[in-house]
Amino acid sequence: MKRLIFVNGPMGVGKSVVCSELKRMLAPCAFLDGDWCWDLTPFSVTEETKAMVLGNAAHLLRAFLTCSAVENVLFCWVMPDRAIIEELCSRVHTDVPFSLFTLTARAETLCARLRADIGAGKRTEDVIARSLAYLPRYEGEAGGTRIATDNLSVADVARQIAGILLGKERI
């Protein structure tokens, strides 16, 4: 049975690494990180680039969903507004089961994770303020099944999501 699975949350919460782990657990599975759909230098958020990234993501999601070799399609991205999720789903035009998971963490946890990424050269210092500003938005309308990642490993979070999707308490 095909499934479309969105993993949502602020920057630094662990969406990409959790999805990489989930991809193995949910095989045959495709994984699309929304950031790959607008990897620009310089990074620019405009109405034009927002429309482009939505179009790119929808195109790739549709392609994965129509491929007979794929059962599960994972998509992760920073989607603090339910309207973004609904827009993507409407562009994909599919009737496969849809699941939304929102990863959360306390501000201290996010800061520590982001500082580690900054130290490793993966992110710039400005990401901390942006991620913290988004954090309250995931308590409201973003929705889905919320998973607090503070005291969990990547594997623990992935097992929890896989267990929910497969109807099992433990994976």
C-alpha positions, -999 to +999 in steps of 0.1 A: +000+000+000+014+034-010+018+061+016+027+098+016+045+108+048+054+143+057+079+150+085+077+186+097+094+207+123+118+237+129+154+238+116+177+216+136+150+193+151+163+162+132+139+159+102+165+149+076+184+124+097+152+108+110+139+105+074+172+089+063+168+063+090+131+059+082+139+053+045+156+020+054+128+010+078+100+017+053+116+002+022+108+003-006+108+040+001+118+073-015+129+103+005+127+139-006+141+167+016+123+200+007+156+219+010+169+200-020+141+217-041+156+252-037+193+248-030+203+283-042+233+305-037+226+330-025+196+316-007+166+339-015+130+337-002+108+355-026+073+348-040+090+335-071+114+311-053+085+299-030+064+291-060+094+273-076+101+251-045+064+241-042+064+232-079+096+212-077+085+193-046+051+185-060+066+173-093+090+149-075+064+137-050+040+128-079+068+110-097+077+089-066+040+082-059+034+069-095+066+047-095+057+011-090+090+004-072+081+028-044+056+021-016+064+049+009+072+084+000+089+105+028+090+143+025+106+165+052+107+203+053+101+233+075+064+238+072+052+260+100+019+268+084-008+242+076-014+261+044+020+250+030+011+213+037-023+217+021-009+235-009+016+207-015-010+180-010-034+197-035-006+199-061+003+162-057-034+152-064-033+118-048-056+097-029-030+076-011-030+076+027-013+107+041+005+110+075+020+141+090+045+140+118+057+171+135+091+169+154+095+193+183+122+200+208+127+225+237+145+257+228+176+246+247+178+213+227+174+231+194+201+256+203+225+229+213+219+209+181+222+240+159+254+251+176+269+217+169+259+221+132+274+257+132+306+243+147+307+216+120+303+243+093+269+230+082+249+261+092+254+298+099+248+315+132+216+332+120+198+299+120+194+298+158+172+329+159+152+318+128+146+283+142+136+296+177+112+321+160+095+292+142+092+269+173+059+283+187+043+279+153+046+241+156+024+241+187-006+254+167-019+247+132+009+227+117-006+196+133+000+160+128+014+135+153+038+155+174+070+138+187+092+155+212+128+146+202+147+161+232+157+128+249+154+105+219+180+092+195+175+095+157+168+057+157+143+061+185+123+088+167+124+068+134+112+036+152+084+055+168+072+069+135+076+035+117+057+019+145+028+043+141+027+038+104+029+000+105+005-003+134+030-017+158+040-004+191+077-012+188+099-017+157 
